[in-house]
Amino acid sequence: MTGQRLVHVAIADDWEACKRFGEYEVSTRGISYDEAGFIRVTTPNALASVLDLVFGDLTLPLIVAVIDQDALTSAGIDVEWEAGKPRILRPLPMDEDTVVAELVVERVDGVWPIPDLTPYTSPAG
């Protein structure tokens, strides 16, 4: 593990569609990077809240992308913290140094299960 980990939740179809271009350009559900001017991310501890508040009514599969903040910095991409919430100020590179994990999440009995991020966020990870 190198840098702090950030998390982005994406609709799986959006995530997969962006892979062929090598960068992800969706800020958050229904809002593009061009519209917002940033990619919305969160911390691993806030993931449950994001799944509930932003994606609570959705039934489509999601991707929880775990992002290495140091890799972003090395690529010249700034992360801004506004009111304690991080956001990436350029489209997200989808290379394996930046996106250290892509976890598929599907609703179970109407609830979003919270994936175990420990292997990707702990110092031993």
CNS distance restraints for C-alpha pairs under 8 A (distance, minus, plus):
assign (resid   1 and name CA) (resid 120 and name CA) 7.52 0.50 0.50
assign (resid   1 and name CA) (resid 121 and name CA) 7.51 0.50 0.50
assign (resid   1 and name CA) (resid 122 and name CA) 7.58 0.50 0.50
assign (resid   1 and name CA) (resid 123 and name CA) 6.02 0.50 0.50
assign (resid   1 and name CA) (resid 124 and name CA) 7.05 0.50 0.50
assign (resid   1 and name CA) (resid 125 and name CA) 5.72 0.50 0.50
assign (resid   2 and name CA) (resid  68 and name CA) 7.33 0.50 0.50
assign (resid   2 and name CA) (resid  70 and name CA) 6.82 0.50 0.50
assign (resid   3 and name CA) (resid  68 and name CA) 5.62 0.50 0.50
assign (resid   3 and name CA) (resid  69 and name CA) 5.52 0.50 0.50
assign (resid   3 and name CA) (resid  70 and name CA) 4.71 0.50 0.50
assign (resid   3 and name CA) (resid  71 and name CA) 7.48 0.50 0.50
assign (resid   4 and name CA) (resid  68 and name CA) 6.06 0.50 0.50
assign (resid   4 and name CA) (resid  69 and name CA) 5.47 0.50 0.50
assign (resid   4 and name CA) (resid  70 and name CA) 6.94 0.50 0.50
assign (resid   4 and name CA) (resid 121 and name CA) 7.60 0.50 0.50
assign (resid   5 and name CA) (resid  43 and name CA) 7.12 0.50 0.50
assign (resid   5 and name CA) (resid  44 and name CA) 7.40 0.50 0.50
assign (resid   5 and name CA) (resid  66 and name CA) 6.42 0.50 0.50
assign (resid   5 and name CA) (resid  67 and name CA) 5.45 0.50 0.50
assign (resid   5 and name CA) (resid  68 and name CA) 4.94 0.50 0.50
assign (resid   5 and name CA) (resid  69 and name CA) 5.92 0.50 0.50
assign (resid   5 and name CA) (resid 120 and name CA) 7.76 0.50 0.50
assign (resid   5 and name CA) (resid 121 and name CA) 6.01 0.50 0.50
assign (resid   6 and name CA) (resid  41 and name CA) 6.34 0.50 0.50
assign (resid   6 and name CA) (resid  42 and name CA) 5.75 0.50 0.50
assign (resid   6 and name CA) (resid  43 and name CA) 5.04 0.50 0.50
assign (resid   6 and name CA) (resid  44 and name CA) 6.48 0.50 0.50
assign (resid   6 and name CA) (resid  66 and name CA) 5.88 0.50 0.50
assign (resid   6 and name CA) (resid  67 and name CA) 5.01 0.50 0.50
assign (resid   6 and name CA) (resid  68 and name CA) 6.50 0.50 0.50
assign (resid   6 and name CA) (resid  69 and name CA) 6.64 0.50 0.50
assign (resid   7 and name CA) (resid  41 and name CA) 5.43 0.50 0.50
assign (resid   7 and name CA) (resid  42 and name CA) 5.16 0.50 0.50
assign (resid   7 and name CA) (resid  43 and name CA) 5.72 0.50 0.50
assign (resid   7 and name CA) (resid  44 and name CA) 6.04 0.50 0.50
assign (resid   7 and name CA) (resid  47 and name CA) 7.36 0.50 0.50
assign (resid   7 and name CA) (resid  64 and name CA) 6.63 0.50 0.50
assign (resid   7 and name CA) (resid  65 and name CA) 5.58 0.50 0.50
assign (resid   7 and name CA) (resid  66 and name CA) 4.73 0.50 0.50
assign (resid   7 and name CA) (resid  67 and name CA) 5.89 0.50 0.50
assign (resid   8 and name CA) (resid  40 and name CA) 6.82 0.50 0.50
assign (resid   8 and name CA) (resid  41 and name CA) 4.64 0.50 0.50
assign (resid   8 and name CA) (resid  42 and name CA) 6.35 0.50 0.50
assign (resid   8 and name CA) (resid  64 and name CA) 5.85 0.50 0.50
assign (resid   8 and name CA) (resid  65 and name CA) 5.17 0.50 0.50
assign (resid   8 and name CA) (resid  66 and name CA) 6.71 0.50 0.50
assign (resid   8 and name CA) (resid  67 and name CA) 7.57 0.50 0.50
assign (resid   9 and name CA) (resid  28 and name CA) 7.68 0.50 0.50
assign (resid   9 and name CA) (resid  41 and name CA) 7.51 0.50 0.50
assign (resid   9 and name CA) (resid  50 and name CA) 7.98 0.50 0.50
assign (resid   9 and name CA) (resid  51 and name CA) 7.70 0.50 0.50
assign (resid   9 and name CA) (resid  62 and name CA) 6.73 0.50 0.50
assign (resid   9 and name CA) (resid  63 and name CA) 5.75 0.50 0.50
assign (resid   9 and name CA) (resid  64 and name CA) 4.68 0.50 0.50
assign (resid   9 and name CA) (resid  65 and name CA) 6.30 0.50 0.50
assign (resid  10 and name CA) (resid  14 and name CA) 6.77 0.50 0.50
assign (resid  10 and name CA) (resid  15 and name CA) 6.11 0.50 0.50
assign (resid  10 and name CA) (resid  26 and name CA) 7.96 0.50 0.50
assign (resid  10 and name CA) (resid  28 and name CA) 7.14 0.50 0.50
assign (resid  10 and name CA) (resid  29 and name CA) 7.23 0.50 0.50
assign (resid  10 and name CA) (resid  62 and name CA) 5.55 0.50 0.50
assign (resid  10 and name CA) (resid  63 and name CA) 5.12 0.50 0.50
assign (resid  10 and name CA) (resid  64 and name CA) 6.50 0.50 0.50
assign (resid  10 and name CA) (resid  65 and name CA) 7.62 0.50 0.50
assign (resid  11 and name CA) (resid  15 and name CA) 6.33 0.50 0.50
assign (resid  11 and name CA) (resid  29 and name CA) 7.38 0.50 0.50
assign (resid  11 and name CA) (resid  60 and name CA) 6.93 0.50 0.50
assign (resid  11 and name CA) (resid  61 and name CA) 6.35 0.50 0.50
assign (resid  11 and name CA) (resid  62 and name CA) 4.52 0.50 0.50
assign (resid  11 and name CA) (resid  63 and name CA) 6.16 0.50 0.50
assign (resid  12 and name CA) (resid  16 and name CA) 6.14 0.50 0.50
assign (resid  12 and name CA) (resid  60 and name CA) 7.58 0.50 0.50
assign (resid  12 and name CA) (resid  61 and name CA) 5.61 0.50 0.50
assign (resid  12 and name CA) (resid  62 and name CA) 4.62 0.50 0.50
assign (resid  12 and name CA) (resid  63 and name CA) 5.21 0.50 0.50
assign (resid  12 and name CA) (resid 104 and name CA) 7.53 0.50 0.50
assign (resid  13 and name CA) (resid  17 and name CA) 6.07 0.50 0.50
assign (resid  14 and name CA) (resid  18 and name CA) 6.37 0.50 0.50
assign (resid  14 and name CA) (resid  26 and name CA) 7.67 0.50 0.50
assign (resid  15 and name CA) (resid  19 and name CA) 6.54 0.50 0.50
assign (resid  15 and name CA) (resid  24 and name CA) 6.84 0.50 0.50
assign (resid  15 and name CA) (resid  63 and name CA) 7.23 0.50 0.50
assign (resid  16 and name CA) (resid  20 and name CA) 7.72 0.50 0.50
assign (resid  18 and name CA) (resid  22 and name CA) 6.57 0.50 0.50
assign (resid  18 and name CA) (resid  23 and name CA) 6.09 0.50 0.50
assign (resid  18 and name CA) (resid  24 and name CA) 5.36 0.50 0.50
assign (resid  18 and name CA) (resid  25 and name CA) 7.33 0.50 0.50
assign (resid  19 and name CA) (resid  23 and name CA) 6.48 0.50 0.50
assign (resid  19 and name CA) (resid  24 and name CA) 7.19 0.50 0.50
assign (resid  19 and name CA) (resid  94 and name CA) 6.79 0.50 0.50
assign (resid  22 and name CA) (resid  93 and name CA) 6.11 0.50 0.50
assign (resid  22 and name CA) (resid  94 and name CA) 5.37 0.50 0.50
assign (resid  22 and name CA) (resid  95 and name CA) 7.12 0.50 0.50
assign (resid  23 and name CA) (resid  91 and name CA) 6.08 0.50 0.50
assign (resid  23 and name CA) (resid  92 and name CA) 5.23 0.50 0.50
assign (resid  23 and name CA) (resid  93 and name CA) 4.37 0.50 0.50
assign (resid  23 and name CA) (resid  94 and name CA) 5.13 0.50 0.50
assign (resid  24 and name CA) (resid  91 and name CA) 5.63 0.50 0.50
assign (resid  24 and name CA) (resid  92 and name CA) 4.91 0.50 0.50
assign (resid  24 and name CA) (resid  93 and name CA) 6.44 0.50 0.50
assign (resid  24 and name CA) (resid  94 and name CA) 6.64 0.50 0.50
assign (resid  25 and name CA) (resid  32 and name CA) 6.09 0.50 0.50
assign (resid  25 and name CA) (resid  33 and name CA) 5.03 0.50 0.50
assign (resid  25 and name CA) (resid  34 and name CA) 7.69 0.50 0.50
assign (resid  25 and name CA) (resid  39 and name CA) 7.24 0.50 0.50
assign (resid  25 and name CA) (resid  91 and name CA) 5.09 0.50 0.50
assign (resid  25 and name CA) (resid  92 and name CA) 6.70 0.50 0.50
assign (resid  26 and name CA) (resid  30 and name CA) 7.76 0.50 0.50
assign (resid  26 and name CA) (resid  31 and name CA) 6.18 0.50 0.50
assign (resid  26 and name CA) (resid  32 and name CA) 4.28 0.50 0.50
assign (resid  26 and name CA) (resid  33 and name CA) 5.05 0.50 0.50
assign (resid  26 and name CA) (resid  39 and name CA) 6.46 0.50 0.50
assign (resid  26 and name CA) (resid  91 and name CA) 7.93 0.50 0.50
assign (resid  27 and name CA) (resid  31 and name CA) 5.56 0.50 0.50
assign (resid  27 and name CA) (resid  32 and name CA) 5.06 0.50 0.50
assign (resid  27 and name CA) (resid  33 and name CA) 4.75 0.50 0.50
assign (resid  27 and name CA) (resid  36 and name CA) 6.45 0.50 0.50
assign (resid  27 and name CA) (resid  37 and name CA) 7.83 0.50 0.50
assign (resid  27 and name CA) (resid  38 and name CA) 5.93 0.50 0.50
assign (resid  27 and name CA) (resid  39 and name CA) 3.96 0.50 0.50
assign (resid  27 and name CA) (resid  40 and name CA) 5.17 0.50 0.50
assign (resid  28 and name CA) (resid  32 and name CA) 7.00 0.50 0.50
assign (resid  28 and name CA) (resid  39 and name CA) 6.85 0.50 0.50
assign (resid  28 and name CA) (resid  40 and name CA) 5.86 0.50 0.50
assign (resid  29 and name CA) (resid  54 and name CA) 7.33 0.50 0.50
assign (resid  29 and name CA) (resid  55 and name CA) 7.79 0.50 0.50
assign (resid  31 and name CA) (resid  35 and name CA) 6.32 0.50 0.50
assign (resid  31 and name CA) (resid  36 and name CA) 6.76 0.50 0.50
assign (resid  32 and name CA) (resid  36 and name CA) 6.37 0.50 0.50
assign (resid  33 and name CA) (resid  37 and name CA) 5.24 0.50 0.50
assign (resid  33 and name CA) (resid  38 and name CA) 5.41 0.50 0.50
assign (resid  33 and name CA) (resid  39 and name CA) 6.00 0.50 0.50
assign (resid  33 and name CA) (resid  90 and name CA) 7.82 0.50 0.50
assign (resid  33 and name CA) (resid  91 and name CA) 6.78 0.50 0.50
assign (resid  34 and name CA) (resid  38 and name CA) 7.76 0.50 0.50
assign (resid  37 and name CA) (resid  89 and name CA) 6.72 0.50 0.50
assign (resid  37 and name CA) (resid  90 and name CA) 7.50 0.50 0.50
assign (resid  38 and name CA) (resid  87 and name CA) 6.10 0.50 0.50
assign (resid  38 and name CA) (resid  88 and name CA) 5.40 0.50 0.50
assign (resid  38 and name CA) (resid  89 and name CA) 4.57 0.50 0.50
assign (resid  38 and name CA) (resid  90 and name CA) 5.93 0.50 0.50
assign (resid  38 and name CA) (resid  91 and name CA) 7.25 0.50 0.50
assign (resid  39 and name CA) (resid  87 and name CA) 5.56 0.50 0.50
assign (resid  39 and name CA) (resid  88 and name CA) 4.91 0.50 0.50
assign (resid  39 and name CA) (resid  89 and name CA) 6.50 0.50 0.50
assign (resid  39 and name CA) (resid  90 and name CA) 6.97 0.50 0.50
assign (resid  39 and name CA) (resid  91 and name CA) 6.67 0.50 0.50
assign (resid  39 and name CA) (resid  92 and name CA) 7.27 0.50 0.50
assign (resid  40 and name CA) (resid  86 and name CA) 6.92 0.50 0.50
assign (resid  40 and name CA) (resid  87 and name CA) 4.76 0.50 0.50
assign (resid  40 and name CA) (resid  88 and name CA) 6.52 0.50 0.50
assign (resid  41 and name CA) (resid  85 and name CA) 7.61 0.50 0.50
assign (resid  41 and name CA) (resid  86 and name CA) 5.72 0.50 0.50
assign (resid  41 and name CA) (resid  87 and name CA) 5.34 0.50 0.50
assign (resid  41 and name CA) (resid  88 and name CA) 7.06 0.50 0.50
assign (resid  42 and name CA) (resid  46 and name CA) 6.26 0.50 0.50
assign (resid  42 and name CA) (resid  47 and name CA) 6.72 0.50 0.50
assign (resid  42 and name CA) (resid  50 and name CA) 7.90 0.50 0.50
assign (resid  42 and name CA) (resid  85 and name CA) 6.38 0.50 0.50
assign (resid  42 and name CA) (resid  86 and name CA) 5.90 0.50 0.50
assign (resid  42 and name CA) (resid  87 and name CA) 7.65 0.50 0.50
assign (resid  43 and name CA) (resid  47 and name CA) 6.57 0.50 0.50
assign (resid  43 and name CA) (resid  86 and name CA) 7.75 0.50 0.50
assign (resid  44 and name CA) (resid 117 and name CA) 7.24 0.50 0.50
assign (resid  44 and name CA) (resid 121 and name CA) 7.95 0.50 0.50
assign (resid  46 and name CA) (resid  50 and name CA) 6.50 0.50 0.50
assign (resid  47 and name CA) (resid  51 and name CA) 6.22 0.50 0.50
assign (resid  47 and name CA) (resid 114 and name CA) 7.56 0.50 0.50
assign (resid  48 and name CA) (resid  52 and name CA) 6.24 0.50 0.50
assign (resid  48 and name CA) (resid 114 and name CA) 6.35 0.50 0.50
assign (resid  49 and name CA) (resid  53 and name CA) 5.91 0.50 0.50
assign (resid  50 and name CA) (resid  54 and name CA) 5.45 0.50 0.50
assign (resid  50 and name CA) (resid  55 and name CA) 7.07 0.50 0.50
assign (resid  51 and name CA) (resid  55 and name CA) 5.04 0.50 0.50
assign (resid  51 and name CA) (resid  56 and name CA) 6.10 0.50 0.50
assign (resid  51 and name CA) (resid 112 and name CA) 6.69 0.50 0.50
assign (resid  52 and name CA) (resid  56 and name CA) 4.41 0.50 0.50
assign (resid  52 and name CA) (resid 112 and name CA) 7.47 0.50 0.50
assign (resid  56 and name CA) (resid 111 and name CA) 7.91 0.50 0.50
assign (resid  56 and name CA) (resid 112 and name CA) 7.77 0.50 0.50
assign (resid  59 and name CA) (resid 106 and name CA) 7.60 0.50 0.50
assign (resid  59 and name CA) (resid 107 and name CA) 6.53 0.50 0.50
assign (resid  60 and name CA) (resid 106 and name CA) 7.21 0.50 0.50
assign (resid  61 and name CA) (resid 104 and name CA) 6.90 0.50 0.50
assign (resid  61 and name CA) (resid 105 and name CA) 5.87 0.50 0.50
assign (resid  61 and name CA) (resid 106 and name CA) 4.84 0.50 0.50
assign (resid  61 and name CA) (resid 107 and name CA) 7.39 0.50 0.50
assign (resid  62 and name CA) (resid 104 and name CA) 5.77 0.50 0.50
assign (resid  62 and name CA) (resid 105 and name CA) 5.10 0.50 0.50
assign (resid  62 and name CA) (resid 106 and name CA) 6.41 0.50 0.50
assign (resid  63 and name CA) (resid 102 and name CA) 6.11 0.50 0.50
assign (resid  63 and name CA) (resid 103 and name CA) 5.39 0.50 0.50
assign (resid  63 and name CA) (resid 104 and name CA) 4.65 0.50 0.50
assign (resid  63 and name CA) (resid 105 and name CA) 5.98 0.50 0.50
assign (resid  64 and name CA) (resid 101 and name CA) 7.90 0.50 0.50
assign (resid  64 and name CA) (resid 102 and name CA) 5.74 0.50 0.50
assign (resid  64 and name CA) (resid 103 and name CA) 5.01 0.50 0.50
assign (resid  64 and name CA) (resid 104 and name CA) 6.42 0.50 0.50
assign (resid  64 and name CA) (resid 105 and name CA) 7.03 0.50 0.50
assign (resid  65 and name CA) (resid  99 and name CA) 6.39 0.50 0.50
assign (resid  65 and name CA) (resid 100 and name CA) 7.58 0.50 0.50
assign (resid  65 and name CA) (resid 101 and name CA) 5.70 0.50 0.50
assign (resid  65 and name CA) (resid 102 and name CA) 4.59 0.50 0.50
assign (resid  65 and name CA) (resid 103 and name CA) 6.37 0.50 0.50
assign (resid  66 and name CA) (resid  99 and name CA) 5.68 0.50 0.50
assign (resid  66 and name CA) (resid 100 and name CA) 5.63 0.50 0.50
assign (resid  66 and name CA) (resid 101 and name CA) 5.08 0.50 0.50
assign (resid  66 and name CA) (resid 102 and name CA) 6.52 0.50 0.50
assign (resid  66 and name CA) (resid 120 and name CA) 7.22 0.50 0.50
assign (resid  67 and name CA) (resid  98 and name CA) 5.50 0.50 0.50
assign (resid  67 and name CA) (resid  99 and name CA) 4.58 0.50 0.50
assign (resid  67 and name CA) (resid 100 and name CA) 5.85 0.50 0.50
assign (resid  67 and name CA) (resid 101 and name CA) 7.42 0.50 0.50
assign (resid  68 and name CA) (resid  72 and name CA) 6.72 0.50 0.50
assign (resid  68 and name CA) (resid  97 and name CA) 7.27 0.50 0.50
assign (resid  68 and name CA) (resid  98 and name CA) 5.20 0.50 0.50
assign (resid  68 and name CA) (resid  99 and name CA) 6.48 0.50 0.50
assign (resid  68 and name CA) (resid 100 and name CA) 6.70 0.50 0.50
assign (resid  69 and name CA) (resid  73 and name CA) 6.36 0.50 0.50
assign (resid  69 and name CA) (resid  79 and name CA) 7.66 0.50 0.50
assign (resid  69 and name CA) (resid  98 and name CA) 7.48 0.50 0.50
assign (resid  70 and name CA) (resid  74 and name CA) 6.09 0.50 0.50
assign (resid  71 and name CA) (resid  75 and name CA) 6.25 0.50 0.50
assign (resid  71 and name CA) (resid  97 and name CA) 6.27 0.50 0.50
assign (resid  71 and name CA) (resid  98 and name CA) 5.16 0.50 0.50
assign (resid  72 and name CA) (resid  76 and name CA) 6.43 0.50 0.50
assign (resid  72 and name CA) (resid  77 and name CA) 5.05 0.50 0.50
assign (resid  72 and name CA) (resid  78 and name CA) 6.93 0.50 0.50
assign (resid  72 and name CA) (resid  79 and name CA) 7.85 0.50 0.50
assign (resid  72 and name CA) (resid  98 and name CA) 6.39 0.50 0.50
assign (resid  73 and name CA) (resid  77 and name CA) 5.21 0.50 0.50
assign (resid  73 and name CA) (resid  78 and name CA) 6.10 0.50 0.50
assign (resid  73 and name CA) (resid  79 and name CA) 7.86 0.50 0.50
assign (resid  77 and name CA) (resid  88 and name CA) 7.22 0.50 0.50
assign (resid  77 and name CA) (resid  89 and name CA) 6.59 0.50 0.50
assign (resid  77 and name CA) (resid  90 and name CA) 6.28 0.50 0.50
assign (resid  78 and name CA) (resid  88 and name CA) 6.18 0.50 0.50
assign (resid  78 and name CA) (resid  89 and name CA) 5.64 0.50 0.50
assign (resid  78 and name CA) (resid  90 and name CA) 7.51 0.50 0.50
assign (resid  79 and name CA) (resid  86 and name CA) 6.42 0.50 0.50
assign (resid  79 and name CA) (resid  87 and name CA) 5.54 0.50 0.50
assign (resid  79 and name CA) (resid  88 and name CA) 4.60 0.50 0.50
assign (resid  79 and name CA) (resid  89 and name CA) 6.03 0.50 0.50
assign (resid  80 and name CA) (resid  86 and name CA) 5.59 0.50 0.50
assign (resid  80 and name CA) (resid  87 and name CA) 5.36 0.50 0.50
assign (resid  80 and name CA) (resid  88 and name CA) 6.46 0.50 0.50
assign (resid  80 and name CA) (resid  89 and name CA) 7.03 0.50 0.50
assign (resid  81 and name CA) (resid  85 and name CA) 5.20 0.50 0.50
assign (resid  81 and name CA) (resid  86 and name CA) 4.32 0.50 0.50
assign (resid  81 and name CA) (resid  87 and name CA) 6.37 0.50 0.50
assign (resid  82 and name CA) (resid  86 and name CA) 6.37 0.50 0.50
assign (resid  82 and name CA) (resid  87 and name CA) 7.80 0.50 0.50
assign (resid  88 and name CA) (resid  92 and name CA) 7.38 0.50 0.50
assign (resid  93 and name CA) (resid  98 and name CA) 6.64 0.50 0.50
assign (resid  93 and name CA) (resid  99 and name CA) 7.71 0.50 0.50
assign (resid  94 and name CA) (resid  98 and name CA) 6.55 0.50 0.50
assign (resid  94 and name CA) (resid  99 and name CA) 5.88 0.50 0.50
assign (resid  95 and name CA) (resid  99 and name CA) 6.02 0.50 0.50
assign (resid  96 and name CA) (resid 100 and name CA) 5.56 0.50 0.50
assign (resid  96 and name CA) (resid 101 and name CA) 7.93 0.50 0.50
assign (resid 100 and name CA) (resid 120 and name CA) 7.17 0.50 0.50
assign (resid 101 and name CA) (resid 120 and name CA) 7.16 0.50 0.50
assign (resid 103 and name CA) (resid 115 and name CA) 7.45 0.50 0.50
assign (resid 105 and name CA) (resid 112 and name CA) 7.16 0.50 0.50
assign (resid 105 and name CA) (resid 113 and name CA) 7.01 0.50 0.50
assign (resid 105 and name CA) (resid 114 and name CA) 7.95 0.50 0.50
assign (resid 105 and name CA) (resid 115 and name CA) 7.37 0.50 0.50
assign (resid 106 and name CA) (resid 112 and name CA) 6.55 0.50 0.50
assign (resid 106 and name CA) (resid 113 and name CA) 7.44 0.50 0.50
assign (resid 107 and name CA) (resid 111 and name CA) 5.22 0.50 0.50
assign (resid 107 and name CA) (resid 112 and name CA) 4.72 0.50 0.50
assign (resid 107 and name CA) (resid 113 and name CA) 6.70 0.50 0.50
assign (resid 108 and name CA) (resid 112 and name CA) 6.35 0.50 0.50
assign (resid 108 and name CA) (resid 113 and name CA) 6.84 0.50 0.50
assign (resid 117 and name CA) (resid 121 and name CA) 6.06 0.50 0.50
assign (resid 118 and name CA) (resid 122 and name CA) 5.42 0.50 0.50
assign (resid 118 and name CA) (resid 125 and name CA) 7.17 0.50 0.50
assign (resid 119 and name CA) (resid 124 and name CA) 7.44 0.50 0.50
assign (resid 119 and name CA) (resid 125 and name CA) 4.59 0.50 0.50
assign (resid 120 and name CA) (resid 125 and name CA) 5.09 0.50 0.50
assign (resid 121 and name CA) (resid 125 and name CA) 6.16 0.50 0.50
